């Protein structure tokens, strides 16, 4: 049984400064073994250690990058319609934490160009010129070495990045890929793409109307683009295979107060539906003003079981971003970080995944203390818990108040609004410099408090010491009580005024504590009610009064249990207060069986349209039944392409660790009770 009281500072991405080749090899192997589970570190080390080069930290970041560009091995993907190459064995050393979980401004990559006359920065201009020069040489070498594999215009399309704006759709896609490969090569993780349907719209329309390409040719380009992005998934993944952060944003309200979508919006979703790949991820910005047929297409894609697109409700998200302090234009043009956390593109160095706060850690500290058993009312318990929560939050955030990111010429170079300030993106060049945290354990705390109130203070069936002793013993010999606690009618996710009020009370208190802190660059903190850590951060937490046994997972994002219907969960989530700083991703997460969504497509459409109007923040849906998951766990060879939604990404079920598979099976069974 875990102690559950040790405060742990964990970040989603564990990119630590590299000490030597051996350390980097261990890090690479940690990714590599996700896809090649039978491999050994010794064999991997023997085959790769001679190829690993870490550009030293004695030279400045500009020189590190130019040297890296000079030494990487050019090893393109097998897709001959686009050039894309990453050499995972060559990397940069880091002194500080790198800024990632980010999306650069790809509209600039498409609509502008990269040369000495067009880069207007006052910041170390000569050194930026060196980077541009090295990139040109790299392209020349790639052309000379691999031109026979590609149409010659593929390399011309890359070279145009240094001369002029893009003129055609294929050229724009190739330039995006070329820039993207250097983000991965320079150790940035979770690299998003932003609103590609809007970024590519003009070139697509021009190519189609002029007859330069057909719609079928455009669709094939986009399919190839998906396949190239999917390449080296093992290297791009972090905590689990498939967790790459390669997210494409589609549709959305703009500051003209009109919902914008186009042919490409539909094409991207159709391709996702047809390919059924877990990666790249697709997020659709939805609104009550969106076309019905677009939402129908999204449902058809979701019904394939790939968990995409994730739905982000502009009618709630955008006003919340503006209230937080983002300017209207930036809020209307938001993308997201790795999974779901809203992110301003092009003028921010917001880092939205620095850590997960665990509402249950201070709760366990509290109920293990003498303060708990001395409480004589539920109000005293709530006040005492908030004192412990305050200490926990302030201790956590204080560790980040002086966070300094690695200097970042690459992100600065590809964000022109930042470049023109004359400052690096991590040294005050960005308009916004906020830090975001995710969270777990809120449902456990809410349900525990409701159960204590009823059993101890209302019905007086247990005194507080007796109930706590049973919990501390992990409910051994008291399974009937555990089931009672686990199946209470009042629970997180219920459309119940008391549940909603208690949930909002705790997050309001948390919000106030967050507002006491500022980042190293003067930015603010923010948090959300979703996190990838619902299993890992529960693994050392003792049993709790919601009937959860020691070390068992927390609820996934905003979700229910034991037959709670999606409609009720949507109603609940729509009454949560997402104001102030509670904007860092709030995902409603539930299961629907394939047979239900197939036979009730109109009802699902009505449910989603109603949920958008009522005001859920974000939503993702797993479409799979428990029988399929159980069989896939027993016989993975029979289900090689079964895709499921995990936290903010999709993955092949067979690639997931058993504890994640077990959790998905449990949740599917519970959903089938509704």
N, C-alpha and C positions, 0 to 999 in steps of 0.2 A: 504494500500500500504506500502511495506517495505521501510525503509530508504536506505538500500543497502550500507551503508558506514561503518558499524561497523565491524572491523576486529575480526574474530573469530578464535581461535586456536582449531581446532577439529581433533581428531584422529579417525581412523576407528574403533578401538577397545577401548571401554571405560572401561578398567579394572583398577579401582582406588583402592587405599589401603582400606582394609576392616576395619571398625571401630568396629562393633559389629554384633551380630547375626541378629538383626533386619535389618541392612543395607544389609547384605548378602542375607537375605530372600527376600528383595525388588529386588535385582539384579537377583536372581533366578526366581522370579515370572515374571520379565520382559521377560525372555526367555520362561518360562512355558506358559504364557498367549498367546503367538503366536500360540501354538498348541491347547490350551484349552481356547478359547476366552470367554466362558461363565463363567469361574471361577472368583472368587473374591479374592482379596488379603487377606481379613480377613479369609476366609475359608482355603486358602493355608497356611497362617501363623498358624492357629490353628492345622492343620494336620502335619506341618513340623518343627515348631520352636524347639520342644523338641529334634529333631534328628540332628539339625544343630550344628556343632562343628567347631570353627575356631582355628587352632593351633596358639598359641600366638606369637607375635613378640619379646618377651623378650629373647627367646632363638635364637641361630644362625640358619641359613638356613638348615644346615645338621640335627640338632636336630629336627627342625620343620618337615622335610621330614620323618625321621625315626619314629617320633610319629604319623604322618599322616598314614603311612603304617600300623602301629599297630592298629589304631582305625577304619579304613574304614570298612563299612559293605560290605560283599561279596554278591553281587546280580547279578549273571550272566545273560546274554541274554538268550533268548529262543531258540537260535540256538545251538543244542547239538553237532555239529561237531567242534565247536571252543569255547574255554573259553574266555570270555571277560566281565569285570565287572567295572562299574564306580559308585561310591557313590557320587552323586552331593551334598549331605548335609555336607560333610566333606571337608574342604579346608584349605589353608594356608593364613596367613596374609601377606600383602605386604607393604614394606616401599617405594619402588620405582616402576616404570613401569616395567612390566615383558617383557622379550624378547619372542615374539611369531611371528605368520605369518612365520613359519619356517618349515624346514624339516631336521630331523637328518639323519645321515649316516646309513641307514638300511642295507647297504651291510655289515657293521661291525656286526650288530645284527645277520645276517645270517652266515657269514663266520668266525666269531671269537666267543669268549665267555667271560663271565663276572665272573671272580673270582679274589681273592687277588693276585694270581701269574701273572695273565694276565693284570691286571690294573697296569700300570707302573708309574703312576703319582707321582710326588713329592709333590703334593698339598694336604695336609691334608689327607694322605693315610688312617689313622685310621678311619676317619669319612666316607670316601667312603666305607670302609669295613663294617661299621655299616649299611649303606644303603643296601648293597648287602646281608648282613645277614638277615635284616628285610624282604627283598623281598623273600628270601628262606623260611622263616617262614610263610609268607603269602601264598606261594604256597602249603606248607605242610598243612596248615589249610584248604585251598580250596579243596585240594585232599581229606582230611578226611571228609569234609562236603558234597561235591558235586560229589564224584567219581561215585555214582550210576547214575548220569545224563549223564556221558560221558564215552567213551571208556577210559580205564586206561591210554593209551598211550598219551592222550591229556595232562595230567599233567606231564608225563615223558618228553614230548616235551618241556614244559616250563622249567622243571628242567635241561634239557640239555643246556639251556642258560648259566648255571653256570659251565658247565663241558667241553664242546667241541663245535666245529662248527656244524651247522645243517647238517643233512645227507639226508633229504628227503624234498620234496616240502611242504607237509602238515605241517611238523615240522617247516619249515622256516616261513610259513604263521602264525602259532600259536605264534611263538616267536615275530614276528612283531606286532601282535595284543596285546600281553602282554606288550610290551614296550610302544606301542601307548596308552594303557589305562592309563598308569602312567603319560604321558604328559598331558592328559586331567584332570586327578585327581589332578595334581599339578598346575592347573590354566593356563596352556598354551592353547592358542586358535589358531585356524587355523593351524592345524598340518597336513602337507603334507606327502607324502610317497616316493617321489623321483621316480627314474626310475625302477619300479618294474619288468618290463619285462627283463631288463638286470641283475638286482640283483638276480632274481630267475632262470635265464636261465640254468645254469649248473646243478642245482638240478632237474629241470624239465626234461632236456635231459637225465640225468642219470636214473631217475625213469622210463621214457618211454622206453628207450633202453634196460633196464634190465628187463622190464616186471613187475616192482614193482607196477606200476599203468598204467591204460589206459588213452588215451586222454580224453575220456568221464569223467573218474573219476577226472582228473586234472581240467576239466572245471567245474565240480560240486564243487570242492574245492574253486575255484575262485568265483563262484556264492555265495557260503556261506560266503566267505570273504567279498564280497560286502554287503551282507545283514547285517553282523555283524557291519561293519563300519557305516552303515546307522542307527544303533541303537542309541537311545537317541539324535536324530537329534535336538530336541527342546533345549537340554542342550548345544549342541555343536554350535548352531547358535548364531550369534551376533546381527547385526542390523536388519536382517529379517530372518524368518524361512527358513532354507536351506543354509544360508551363513555360512558354516562350514569350508571352506578352505581345505577339505579333497581331495587333488588332487593327481592323479596318472599320472606320466609322462611316455610316451611311445615313442619308436623309437629315431632316431636322429643321426646326424653326430658325429663322434668321432675324436680324434686327429690323427688317421691313415688316415683321409680324406675319410673314407668310411661311407656310411649310414648304420646304424645297426638296424635291426629289427629281430624278430624271431617268432616262433609259439605263444609265449605268447603275443606278440604285437597284433596279430590278435585276440587271444582269449579274451583279455581284452576288445577290441572294440566290438566283437561279444556279449559278456555278457552284456555290457552297452546297446547295441542295443536291446537285448532280454528282459532285466529286465525293461528298461525304467524308472529307478529311477532317481530322480534329484540329488542324492548323493550316492556314491562319484563322484567327477568330474574327467573327463579324459581329458588330454591334449596330443595331438600328435605333436611331433616335426617333421616338414616337411622340405623337401629339393627338389631341382630339380633332385637330384640323387635317390630319393626314388622310390620304386616299384609302378607302376600304380595301381596294384590291392589293395594295402594298402590304397591309396588315395580314390579309389572307395569304399572300405569298410567304410572308414571314412564318405564319403558322404551318404552312406546308413544309417549309424548311425545317422548322422545329420538330415536326412530326416524323422526320427521318431518324430522329434519335441523336443527332449530333450536338444538341444543346445550343444551337445557334439559329438565329441571332439572339444575343442578349438584348433586352429592350430597356432603353433609358428614356424616361418620361420628361421631355423638355418642358412641359407645363408645370412641373414641380422643380426640376433641376435648375433651370435657368433663373427663375426668381430667387432660388436659394443662393446661387452663386453671386448674384447681384447684391443681395442682402449681406453676404459675407464681405464684399468689398471689391469684387472684380468689376471692371467697367463693362457697360452694356455690350459693346461690340465684342469684347473678349468672351463674355459669358455666352453670347449667342453662337459663338464659333468654337465652343469647347470640344475637345476630344476626350480621351481618357488615358490614364496611366495603364499599367500592365493588364489590369482586369476590368475595373469598372469605375475607378476613382476619377471624377471629372478633373480635367487638366487644360489650362490655357496653353494653346500652341503658339510658338513663335516669339513669346516675350516673357517667359517665366523660367525660373529654375526651381519650381515647386518639386518637392520630393514627397510623394504621397504614400510611400510604403516603408517608412523608417522603422516601424515597430508595431507590434500588436499589444494593445492594452487588454488585460484579462480582468474583467469585472469580478471574477470569482476569487482571484488571489487575495485581495483585501477582505473579501467576505469570509474566506477560510481563516485568515488571521483573526478576524473578529470573533467568529463562533468558537474558535479554539481558546479564546481568552476569557478571563474572569468577567470582563465587561459584558459579555453576552448573557451569562446566567444571572446577572444582577438586574437585567432589564425586566420591567414589570408591565410593559405594554408594547404593542407593535410600533407605536410612534417612537418610543425610546430606542427600539431596535433599529429602526430606519435611520434615526439621527446618529446613533453610534456607528452604524455601518458607513454612513457618509463621512464620518471623521476618519475612519480607516481608509476609505476610498480617496479622500483628499490627500492624505500622506502618501499613498501609493502613486497617485497621478503626479503630484508635485516632485516626488523623487524621480519618477520616470522622465518627466519632461526636462527637469534640470540637467539631466545627462545629455540632452540634445541641444540645450540653449547655446552652447558654444561650438556646435558642429561646424567644421570647415570642410568643404568639398575639395576634391582634387581640381586643380586648374584644368580647364577643358577647352583647348583651342578648336577641337572638332565641332562640338556643339555650338560654340560661339560662331564659327565660320559659317555654319549652315542655318543660322538664325539672324538674318540681316538687321532686324530691329535692334538686336543686342549688339551685333558687330559694330554698328554705327555709333554706339555710345562711347566707344573707345575703352570699354572695360570687358573683362572676361565674364562669361555667363555666371560663374560662381563667385565673382568678386564685385558684385554690385551692378553688373551690366543689364540685368533683367528687371522688368517692371515689378514682378512678383517673386517673392522668395519665401514661400510658406512651407511648412512641414506638416505632413498628414500621417495619422495613425489609423490602423484598423482596430477592430475589437471583437472579442469573444466573451462568452460566459454571461451575457446580460439575461438571456432567457432563464438560465439556471438560478440566478439571483432573484429575479422577479417571481418565479414559481416557488422558490424556497420561502420567500417572505410571505407569499399568499398562503402557503401551507402552514407555516408557523402561526400566522394570525388565526386561521380557522381551528387548528387542532389544539393549540395551547390557550389562546385568549378568548375564543368564541365558544367552542364546544367543550373546552377544558378536559379533553380526553387524555392529555399528557401534560406533565409539568415540563418546564423548559430543560431542566437537567436530564430528565429521563429520556426525552426525545433526542437530545444531543448525544447521550451515551449510546443510544441505538445507532445513530448515524456514524459515530466514531468507530463503531464495531462493524462498519460496512454492511449494516442490516443483516448480519449473520444471525439466523434463527428468527428473523422477523420479515420474511418475504412478503407476508400478507400486508404489513404496513408499508413496505416499499412500493408495492403495487398500488396501494391507495394513494400514496404521494405522487406516483407516476401518472395516475389516471384522474387527477382532480379536474373538475369541470372548469374551474378558473385557471387558465394557464396562458403563458405567453403565446401570442398568435390568435387568441380568441377575440371576437368582436364584442368585448365586454368593457364597460366604462371603468371599472375598478382596475382591470389589467392594464388598460391603456393609460389611465392616470398614473399608476405606479411606474410604468415604463417611462413615460415622459418626465416624471419627477426625477428619476435617476439620471436620465440623459441631460436634463436641464442643469442639475447639479454638476455633472461632468463638464458640461459646456462652460459653466462659470469658472471652474478650476482651470480649464484650458486657456481661458481668456487672460489669466494672470501671467502668462509666459509669452516671450518674444524670442524669435530666432536670432542667430548671430548677425544676420543681415537686416534685422528689424521686421521680419515677416511674422505672421501669426501661425498658430497651430489649428488643426482641424481634425475631426475624427468621423468615422462612420460605423455602422452596425453590421459590417460584413468583414470577414477575414479568412485567409487560407488556413489559419491555425486552430480550427475547431477540433482537430484530433491531437496535434502535437502539444498544444498548450493545455490540454486536459489530461495529458498522460501522467502528470505528477500531482493531480488535484484529488484530494480525498472525497469520499461520498458526500452528497449534498441533500438538502431537504426536499428536492424535487423528485426524489426516488432514483437519482443517478448514482450508480455505484462508483467506487474509487477508480480513477484512471480512465473512465469511459468518456467517449466524445461529448463535446458540447453540441448544442443545436447548430445547424449549418445556416449561417447568415440569418435572415428573417424567415424562419420556418416554424412549422408546428409539428405535432406528433399525435400518434394514436387516433388517426382518422379525422384530423382537422381538415376541413374542405378548403380547396384553393380560394373559393369565393370569400369565405370567412377570413382567411389569411390576408387576402387583398384588402378587405374592409378594415382589418386591424392595421395593416401597414399604412393605409391612407390617412389614419388619424394620428400617426406619429409626427412629432414636431421636428422637421428637418431644417429649422431656421438656425440663425447664428453661425456656428462653426460645425454643424452636424452634417456636413455635405460630402464627406470623403467615401462615398459608396454605401448605399443602403439597398441591398438586393433581396427581394422576395424570391424564395427558392422552394420549388415543390415538384412533385412527381405527377405525371398523368400516364395512364396505361395506353399503349398503342391502339388497342381496340376502342377505347373511349374517344380518343381524339379523331380516329378514323370515322366513327359512326356519329360523332357530334361536333363536326367542324363548325357549324353555324353557332352552336352554343358556346364553343371556345372563343369564337370571334366576338360574340356578344359579351362574354365575360371579360375579355381583354379590353374591349372598347369601354365597358363600364368601369374597369379598373383604372384606365388612363384618366377618365373624367373624375373619378373619385380622388385620385392622386397618389398612386404608388410611386415610389422614387425610381426603382429599377426592378427588373424581373428576369429570371432565367428558369427554364423548365427542362426537366429530364423526362423523356418519353421512352419508358421501358418498363417491363413488368418484372416482378421478383423471380418468377419461374425462369425467365431467360437469364437473369443475372446468376442465379444459383447454378444453372447448367453450365454457364460460361466459366464460372469459377471451378467447377469440377472438370470440365473438358475445354480448356482454352483453345486447343487446336481446332475445335469445331466453330469457334466464334472469333476468328482472327481480326475481323473488321468491326466488331461491336464497339461503338463509341458512346461514351457517357460524359456528362458534365460533372466536373469535380468541384473546384471552388470558383474560379473565374476563367477557367479554360476547359477545353474538352480533351479527352485522351482515349486511347484504346483501353478497354477494360482489362485486357490481358496484361497490360504494362503497369497496372497499378499495384502497389503493395497490398497485402492481404487485409490489413486493417482498414484501408480505404474501400476495398471491395466489400468487406463485411458491413461497413457503415452504409454503403449504397443499398445493399440488400435489405438491411434493417429498415431503412427509410422507405424503400419501395413497398415492403410488406405493410408498414404503418399506413402508407398512402392508400393502399387497397382496402383498408377498413372503412374509408369514408364513403 
